Amino acid sequence: MERRIFAVGDVTAGGLQFLRRRLPKLLRQREIDFCVVNGENASLVGITPEQAEAIFSAGANVITLGNHAFNRREIVPYIARTPELLRPANQPPQQPGQGWGVFETPFGDVAVVNLIGRCGMDFTPDNPFLLVERILPRLQTRLICVEIHAEATSEKQAMAWMLDGRVSAVWGTHTHVQTADEQILPNGTGYQTDLGMTGPELSVLGVRPEASISWLKTGLPTRFEISGGACMMCGVIIDADEKTGKARSIERVCVR
C-alpha cells in the first residue's frame, strides 16, 4: 500500500498564520499520511516553542530546522524534550535535541533524518555524507525521509544520488525558492532540490524586498522586516510503497 508524505518548505514569520489556515485542509483533501514541516524561520530567524506548537497543531508530524535552529534561545529546553522537533544531525553533538528519529504512525514507522550542508554556511558542521551512512543502518523501517538544509544545489543532488534506492525521499530546504526538478531517481527515491517556502509571495525570502536591496547595495546592517501581502505554501507530495520504501510518484505543490 502507498503512503502519502507531504514535505513543506521553510515557514517564514509571515507564513505561519497562512500555514495554520491552509495546511489542515490540504492534509484532509489530499489524504496525507505523514507531514514534515521546516520551521526554522517561523520567527524570521529561529523558532519559539509557541510557534512549534502552532505548526504541530496544524498537522505536522515532524518539524525540521536548519542553520537558525538555536537563534531563539527559548527553544533550547523545548527541543530537548520534544523528539519530533529535529535540528540538523551533523551539528555539534553537544547541542540539545536530536537530528533524526523514527516516528510511530497507525500504519507503521517513518524515519526522518535532518542534515545540513557545508557549502556557504556560517559554520562548518560535520560531513553530512559520512554521518548519514552511520545513521541509515540504525533505521529499521522502510519509509525513510532525508532533508538536507543546504545552500548548494550540488550538495543536495549528490546526497540524493548517493541515497537513491536506500531511502524513500530526499528533499532540500534553505534557499526558499521552489525548484521544478521533482523526480523519481532510477532506484526509487523521490527527490526535489528545494521545497521553496511558506510565506509572502511578494518578498525576498519572506522579507521586504527594500530591506534586502539596501543590505546588498550598501553592505551595512539592515533591519529585516516581514513582507506583507498574499502568501503561499510550497512543498512536495511523495507517494511511497510502505513495503518496499520506494517512491511511486512525486508532485510539486504550491498553495496560494
N, C-alpha and C positions, 0 to 999 in steps of 0.2 A: 504494500500500500504506500502511496505517496504522501509525504508530509510537506506542508507549505510553510516556508520560513520567510519572514519579512524583515529585512535589514534596513534601518532608517538612518539617513545621513545626519551629520553633526547638527544638533539642535542649538540654535543661537538664542540669545536672550530675547530677541524679537519674535522668535518662532515657537516659544514654549507654549503659549496660550493657543496658538494655532494647532499644535500637536495635540493638546488636550481636547480640542474640539473635534478634530478630524480623524485621529488615529482609532478611537474605539469603533467608529462607523466603518472604517476600512477593514479593520480586523474581522468584523462580522460579515461584511459584504463579500470579502474575498476568502472567507473561511481559513484564516491564518491559524496555524497550529503553534507557532513559536515566533516571538518578536524580539529582535535585538535593536537597541537604540543607542547611538553615540550621543552622549550628553555633556561632553566636556566643556562646551561653550554656553551652557544654559544661563550663566550669569555674565556673559560677554567673554570672560576668560575664567574658566573654572565652573564648579557646580557646588551648590549648597545641599544639605540634607533635605530641606523642604522642596527644592527643585527635583531632586532624585525621587522623592516620594510622589511628586506630581507625575513624573514620567512613568513610574511603576503603576500608579493608579489609572493612567491612560491605557495601560495594557502591555507595557514592556515586560518581558520575562527577565531580560538581562540588560544592563546599561554598561556600555564600554566607555573608556576615557582615552586620553592621549597625552600630549605634552603639557597640557594645562591641568592635569589631574589634581594637583595639590595647590593651585593658585588660591583657592579659598580654604583657609586653614581649618575651618569648622567641619570640613568633610573628613578630617583625619579619624576622629573616633567613630564616625558613622561607617566609613568604608571598612574599618577594622572588624565591625560586627555584621556587615552586610555582604555575604558572598556573591550575591547577584550583581554587585557593583564592581566591575573589573577595571583595574588600572593595567597599563602595559606590563606584560610578564617579564620583559627584559630590562625594566628599570631597576635601580639598585634594590637588592633583596631586603635591605633594612627598612624600606618603605612599607607602610601598613597596607593591608589588603592583599588580594590575590590577582594574578594575571590570567588565570584560566580556571574553569570549573566545569563540572558535569552536573547537569540540572535535570531533576526528575519531572516528567510530564505524564499525563494519563496514557500516552502511547509509548512510553519508553524514555530513555535518557538522551539528552542532547548536550554535546560538549561545545564550549565556546572558548577560543583562545584569543587573547588580545595582545597584539605585538605593536611595537613602534619602530619606525625606520631610523636610519642613522644619517642619511644624506640631508644636509641643510637644517638639521635640528640644532637647538641651542646647546645641547649636551650630547655626549656620545654614550649611548646605552650599550649594553651587551649585544653581541651579534644575534639578531633575531633568527637567522637561518640555522645557526647552530643550536640555539635554545629550543626551537620548535621540534627539532629532531630528538631532543631529550624528553619533550613533553608527550609527543604522539604515542610512544609505547605504553604510556600510563593511562591512556584513554580507552576504556573497554566499552566502546559504543560505536555504532556505525555512523550515526549522524554527528558530524564534526564541522563546525564553522570556525574559520580563522579570519580575524580582522587585522589588517596591517595599517596603522596610522602613520602615513609617510608622505613626505614632500615629493620624492622622486617616483615617477611612474615606472621607471626601470626596476626599482626595488619591489614594487607591488607586483609587476608582471613576473619577475623572476621568482618571487615567493609562490605565486600561483602555479607556475610551470613545475617548480620543484615538488609541490604537493599534489599535483594532478593525479587523480586516481586514489589518493590516500585520505582525502577529506571531501566532504560534500560541497563546500563552498569556501572561496577566498574572496574577500572584498576589501577595497581600500577606503580610507577616510582621510580627512585633514585639509584637502585643498578647497572644500566647499563647492566645487564645480563638478556637476554630474557628467560623467563620461558616457559616450554612446558605444561602448565596446562590450556590452554584456554578451556572454558566450558560454557554451559548454566546451571545455577543453577535451582533447581526444580521449582521455581516460576517465571522463565523467565528473570532473569538478566544475561547478558553476563559478563564474568569475566576472567581476566588474572592477575596473581600475579605481573609480571613486564614486561613492554613492551620491555625492552632492551634499546639500544642506537642507535643514528645515529652518526657514527664516524669511526675511523680507526679500522680495524679488528685486526691487529697485535699490540695490545696495552693492557694496564691495565686501563680499564675505560676511554679510549681515550688518555691516556698519555703514554710516552715512558716507556716500562717495566723496563728499567735500573733505572729510577728515582724512581719508586715505590719500587723496590727491595732495593735500597740504603736506602730509608726512613724507610722501615720495618726492615732492618737489624741493622741500627745504631740508629734510633730514633732521628737523627739530622735533622734540617730543610733542605729541599731539593727543588731545583727549578724544578717544574714540567714543562715538555715541551710536546708540541703536538706531538703525534706519526705520522709518515708518512705512506705511502702505501695505498693500496686499502681500500675503505670504504664500509660500509653497512648502510642501513636504516631499522630499526626494528620497528614493531608495531603490531596492530591488527585491523582487519576489522570486524565490527559488523553490521549485518542487523537487523533492529528493525522495528516493526509494528508501523506506525505513529498513529494509532487509539488506540491501547492498550498500547503502550510503551514497549511491551515485545520484548526481543531479540529472533530472529528466527534462526540465525546462527552466528558463530564466527570463524574467520580464523586468525591464526598466520601468520605474513608476515615478511620476511627479504629479502630486495632487495640488491643485490650485483652488 
